[in-house]
């Protein structure tokens, strides 16, 4: 009975938050997008015009580390009773969060141009030169082909997990550093809470406490996700969306970041404190929604019928795991070795032995499975009813996940 009560309460909260997203945040994001698109265009033009004078050390990670260290002088100024300087510093840190994205895209595009230029020079050199030059040493690319290039000498090939963590480090540290700055600032803001009206005083405490707890929880989830990553990126989903929300997850984060940082900057100023509290209060539902989407469970099922467990199968299983919180692998035959091999794979949470050849909706409901997933070309292992309800996906050779579609009977013949 108690579980049903809390479930109903959270369902009501989710409904109210979704209404808030659809009616207010979605409208706000339209103006937010216009402003930051113009700002991005101005900054990008400035970088392109001054490309030769930008030092190599001026990277997105450098900006991230620098703006995180700004928490030390900001708190020292707050403790010293200053208001204007720490308020400006909070706004500068918020600008730095946007700037590191611009810088990251700038260096990515610059690297692409250099690679294309080098490739053209190599092609021209191979045409003009009659002799064949030795093959260059293999370099780590940003794609996920995982090809091994042999050149006749010993070489170190990094693991998929190491490569994936290296690729995603920038996004991980950016999100964590945001919290490392703003949470200590909010803790120090407890000294600024003051109001003759008791309701407003306790409202300020509640808003600050909720935001602190939400961001700490979000940071812990980020840490766990990064250090337990399976080694491949989440497949791009095309023509389908897991969430029925009117606002996408990354847009929720953008709006939350704006309300939190601007609200914090105004909270510090005595004459603008009520406006700051209002903006921080607007960030509360967004912080809740951000955490809720991170902890939302989604169970995937893959059919384990395969002749051998090679790296292609493992990559497919890893991709399936990244799309949800739990991966179940089912085997319809009695291949004990394959079942034990699947149990030994770290990305697999459960293995179903002697699973049915074709899964129906009753089986999915019994095992709390949200979606089945397969590769393009794999035989159909679910009933037509499962496909028609949109609970079967397939990952194509291009690495994109799409809804599985029933084969045309005429084409089969």
C-alpha positions in Angstrom: 0.0 0.0 0.0 2.8 2.4 0.9 4.5 1.6 -2.4 1.4 2.4 -4.4 1.1 5.7 -2.5 4.6 6.8 -3.4 4.2 5.6 -6.9 1.1 7.8 -7.3 2.8 10.8 -5.7 5.8 10.5 -8.1 3.4 10.0 -11.1 1.6 13.2 -10.1 5.0 15.1 -9.8 6.1 13.7 -13.2 2.8 15.0 -14.8 3.2 18.5 -13.3 6.9 18.7 -14.3 6.0 17.6 -17.9 3.3 20.3 -18.1 5.9 22.8 -16.9 8.3 21.6 -19.6 5.7 21.8 -22.4 4.1 25.1 -21.5 7.0 27.2 -20.2 10.4 25.6 -20.8 9.8 24.8 -24.4 8.9 28.5 -25.1 11.9 29.7 -23.1 14.2 27.4 -25.1 13.2 29.0 -28.4 14.5 32.4 -27.3 17.5 30.7 -25.5 18.4 28.9 -28.8 18.3 32.2 -30.8 20.5 34.1 -28.4 23.2 31.3 -28.1 23.2 30.6 -31.8 24.0 34.2 -32.5 26.6 34.2 -29.8 28.1 31.0 -31.2 28.3 32.6 -34.7 30.1 35.7 -33.3 32.6 33.7 -31.3 33.3 31.2 -34.0 34.0 33.9 -36.5 36.4 35.5 -34.1 38.2 32.2 -33.7 38.4 31.6 -37.4 39.7 35.1 -38.1 42.4 34.7 -35.5 43.2 31.0 -36.0 47.0 31.6 -36.2 47.2 33.4 -32.9 45.3 30.9 -30.8 47.7 28.8 -28.8 47.4 25.0 -28.8 47.0 24.9 -25.0 43.7 26.9 -25.3 41.5 23.8 -25.3 38.0 23.1 -24.0 39.4 21.1 -21.1 41.7 24.0 -20.2 38.6 26.3 -20.0 36.8 23.7 -18.0 39.5 23.4 -15.4 40.1 27.1 -15.2 36.4 28.0 -14.6 36.2 25.2 -12.0 39.1 26.7 -10.1 37.2 30.0 -10.0 35.2 28.5 -7.2 38.0 29.3 -4.8 38.1 33.1 -5.3 34.3 33.2 -5.6 33.8 31.6 -2.2 36.5 33.7 -0.6 34.8 36.8 -1.8 31.5 35.6 -0.6 32.9 34.9 2.8 34.5 38.3 2.8 31.1 39.9 2.4 31.5 41.0 -1.2 28.6 40.8 -3.6 29.2 42.4 -7.0 32.5 40.6 -7.7 31.3 37.1 -6.9 28.1 37.7 -8.9 30.1 38.7 -12.0 32.4 35.7 -11.5 29.4 33.3 -11.5 28.2 34.8 -14.8 31.8 34.5 -16.3 31.8 30.8 -15.3 28.5 30.4 -17.0 29.9 32.0 -20.1 32.9 29.7 -19.8 30.6 26.7 -19.9 29.3 27.9 -23.3 32.8 28.9 -24.5 34.4 25.5 -24.0 31.8 24.0 -26.4 32.7 26.6 -29.0 36.4 25.9 -28.5 35.9 22.1 -28.7 34.1 22.4 -32.0 36.7 24.8 -33.3 39.6 22.4 -32.7 37.6 19.4 -34.1 37.0 21.2 -37.3 40.6 22.4 -37.4 41.8 18.8 -37.0 39.6 17.7 -39.8 41.0 20.3 -42.1 44.5 19.4 -41.3 43.8 15.7 -41.8 42.2 16.4 -45.2 45.2 18.5 -46.2 47.6 15.9 -45.2 45.7 13.2 -47.1 45.8 15.3 -50.2 49.5 15.8 -49.9 50.1 12.1 -49.4 48.0 11.3 -52.5 49.9 13.9 -54.6 53.2 12.5 -53.3 52.3 8.9 -54.1 51.5 9.9 -57.7 54.7 11.9 -58.2 57.0 9.4 -56.5 57.9 6.1 -58.0 59.1 4.6 -54.8 56.8 3.4 -52.0 57.3 5.0 -48.7 56.9 3.0 -45.5 53.5 2.9 -43.9 52.9 5.4 -41.2 52.5 4.4 -37.6 48.9 3.7 -36.7 47.1 6.6 -34.9 44.0 6.5 -32.7 41.1 7.8 -34.7 37.8 9.0 -33.2 35.7 6.5 -35.0 34.8 3.1 -33.7 36.0 0.9 -36.5 38.5 -0.8 -34.0 40.7 -1.9 -36.9 44.2 -3.2 -36.2 46.8 -2.0 -38.6 50.0 -4.1 -38.7 53.3 -2.6 -39.8 55.7 -5.4 -39.0 56.7 -4.1 -35.5 55.3 -4.5 -32.0 52.5 -2.0 -31.2 50.1 -1.4 -28.3 46.4 -1.6 -29.1 44.3 0.1 -26.4 41.1 -1.6 -25.2 37.7 -0.4 -26.3 36.9 0.8 -22.8 40.1 2.9 -22.7 39.4 4.4 -26.1 35.8 5.2 -25.2 36.7 6.8 -21.8 39.3 8.9 -23.7 36.7 10.1 -26.2 34.0 10.9 -23.6 36.3 12.4 -21.0 35.6 16.0 -22.2 31.9 15.7 -21.8 32.2 13.9 -18.4 34.6 16.4 -16.9 32.5 19.3 -18.2 29.4 18.1 -16.4 31.2 17.2 -13.2 33.1 20.5 -13.0 29.8 22.4 -13.4 28.6 20.8 -10.2 32.0 21.2 -8.5 31.6 24.9 -8.9 28.0 25.6 -8.2 27.4 23.2 -5.2 30.1 24.9 -2.9 28.6 28.3 -4.0 25.1 27.2 -2.9 26.4 26.0 0.4 28.1 29.4 1.0 24.8 31.1 0.1 23.1 29.8 3.2 24.9 32.7 5.0 23.0 35.1 2.7 19.5 33.8 3.5 17.6 36.6 5.2 14.0 37.7 5.1 11.6 39.1 7.6 8.9 37.0 6.1 9.2 33.5 7.5 7.8 31.8 4.3 10.4 33.5 2.0 13.2 32.5 4.4 12.3 28.8 4.5 11.7 28.9 0.7 15.3 30.0 0.2 16.6 27.1 2.4 14.4 24.5 0.7 15.4 25.6 -2.9 19.1 25.6 -2.1 18.9 22.2 -0.3 17.0 20.6 -3.1 19.3 21.9 -5.8 22.4 20.8 -3.8 21.0 17.2 -3.3 19.9 17.0 -6.9 23.2 18.1 -8.3 25.2 15.8 -6.0 23.0 12.9 -7.0 23.4 13.8 -10.7 27.2 14.0 -10.2 27.3 10.5 -8.6 25.3 9.0 -11.4 27.7 10.6 -13.9 30.7 9.2 -12.1 29.2 5.7 -12.0 28.2 5.8 -15.7 31.6 7.0 -16.8 33.7 4.5 -14.8 31.4 1.6 -15.6 31.1 2.4 -19.4 31.2 -0.7 -21.6 33.5 0.6 -24.3 31.1 1.8 -27.1 29.0 4.8 -27.7 25.2 4.8 -27.5 23.8 4.2 -31.0 22.1 7.1 -32.6 18.3 6.6 -32.6 16.5 7.5 -35.8 12.8 7.8 -36.4 12.0 7.0 -32.8 12.3 8.5 -29.3 12.3 6.7 -26.0 11.0 9.7 -24.2 7.5 11.1 -24.8 8.5 14.4 -23.2 8.0 17.7 -25.1 11.6 18.7 -24.2 14.7 16.6 -24.9 17.2 15.8 -22.2 20.0 18.0 -23.4 17.6 21.0 -23.7 16.5 20.4 -20.1 20.1 20.6 -19.1 20.6 23.9 -21.0 17.6 25.5 -19.3 18.6 24.2 -15.9 22.1 25.5 -16.3 20.9 29.0 -17.3 18.4 29.3 -14.4 20.9 28.0 -11.8 23.8 30.2 -12.8 21.9 33.4 -13.4 19.8 32.8 -10.3 23.0 32.2 -8.2 24.5 35.5 -9.5 21.4 37.4 -8.7 20.9 35.7 -5.3 24.2 37.2 -4.1 23.0 40.7 -4.8 20.8 42.0 -1.9 18.6 44.1 -4.2 18.0 41.2 -6.7 17.8 38.3 -4.2 14.1 37.6 -4.8 14.7 37.4 -8.5 17.5 35.1 -7.9 15.4 32.9 -5.7 12.7 32.8 -8.3 15.1 31.7 -11.0 16.6 29.0 -8.7 13.1 27.8 -8.0 12.4 27.5 -11.7 15.5 25.2 -11.9 14.1 22.9 -9.2 11.7 20.9 -11.5 14.4 20.8 -14.1 16.9 19.3 -11.6 14.4 16.8 -10.6 13.7 15.8 -14.2 17.4 15.6 -15.0 18.0 13.1 -12.2 14.8 11.2 -13.0 15.8 10.6 -16.6 19.3 9.4 -15.5 17.8 6.8 -13.1 15.0 5.7 -15.4 15.2 2.0 -16.0 15.0 0.5 -19.5 15.4 -3.3 -20.1 16.7 -4.6 -23.4 16.6 -8.2 -24.7 18.8 -9.7 -27.4 18.6 -13.1 -29.0 21.8 -15.1 -28.2 21.5 -17.6 -31.1 24.9 -17.3 -32.7 27.6 -19.7 -33.9 30.5 -18.0 -32.1 30.9 -15.2 -29.6 33.3 -12.9 -31.5 34.1 -9.2 -31.1 31.2 -8.2 -33.5 28.6 -10.0 -31.3 30.2 -8.4 -28.2 30.1 -5.0 -29.7 26.4 -5.5 -30.5 25.6 -6.5 -27.0 27.6 -3.5 -25.7 25.6 -1.2 -27.9 22.3 -2.7 -26.6 23.5 -2.2 -23.0 24.3 1.5 -23.6 20.7 2.1 -24.7 19.2 0.9 -21.4 20.0 0.1 -17.8 19.7 -3.7 -18.1 20.6 -6.2 -20.8 19.1 -9.7 -21.0 20.4 -12.3 -23.4 18.2 -15.2 -24.3 19.1 -18.6 -25.7 16.5 -20.9 -27.2 18.8 -23.9 -27.6 20.7 -25.8 -24.9 24.2 -24.6 -25.8 25.6 -24.6 -22.3 29.0 -23.2 -23.4 27.4 -20.2 -25.1 25.2 -19.6 -22.0 28.2 -19.6 -19.7 30.1 -17.4 -22.1 27.3 -14.9 -22.0 27.2 -15.0 -18.2 30.9 -14.1 -18.2 30.4 -10.9 -20.3 30.4 -7.8 -18.1 27.7 -5.9 -20.0 25.2 -8.8 -19.7 23.0 -8.6 -16.6 20.9 -11.7 -17.0 20.8 -14.8 -19.3 17.6 -16.6 -20.1 18.2 -20.3 -20.9 15.7 -22.2 -23.1 13.9 -19.0 -24.1 11.1 -19.3 -26.7 12.1 -19.1 -30.4 9.7 -16.2 -30.9 9.0 -13.8 -28.1 5.5 -12.5 -27.5 4.1 -9.6 -25.4 3.3 -12.0 -22.5 7.0 -13.0 -22.3 8.1 -9.4 -22.4 5.7 -8.4 -19.6 6.7 -11.4 -17.5 10.4 -10.5 -17.6 9.8 -6.7 -17.4 11.5 -6.3 -20.9 10.9 -2.9 -22.5 12.5 -3.5 -25.9 13.9 -6.3 -28.0 16.9 -5.4 -30.3 18.6 -7.2 -33.1 21.0 -6.5 -36.0 20.0 -5.9 -39.6 19.8 -9.2 -41.3 19.1 -11.3 -38.2 16.1 -13.6 -38.4 12.9 -12.3 -36.7 12.7 -13.7 -33.1 9.6 -11.8 -31.9 6.0 -12.0 -32.9 4.4 -9.6 -35.3 2.4 -8.2 -32.4 5.6 -7.1 -30.6 6.8 -5.3 -33.8 3.5 -3.6 -34.3 3.6 -2.2 -30.8 7.0 -0.6 -31.5 8.9 -2.7 -29.0 11.5 -4.1 -31.3 14.5 -2.2 -32.6 17.4 -3.1 -35.0 20.9 -1.6 -35.3 22.0 -1.2 -38.9 25.4 -1.5 -40.3 25.7 2.3 -40.0 25.4 1.9 -36.2 22.0 3.7 -36.2 19.1 2.1 -34.2 15.7 2.1 -35.9 12.3 0.6 -35.3 12.2 -3.0 -36.7 9.7 -3.2 -39.6 7.8 -6.3 -40.7 9.1 -7.8 -43.9 6.8 -7.4 -47.0 5.4 -10.9 -47.7 5.6 -10.2 -51.5 9.4 -9.5 -51.1 9.9 -12.7 -49.1 8.4 -14.7 -52.0 
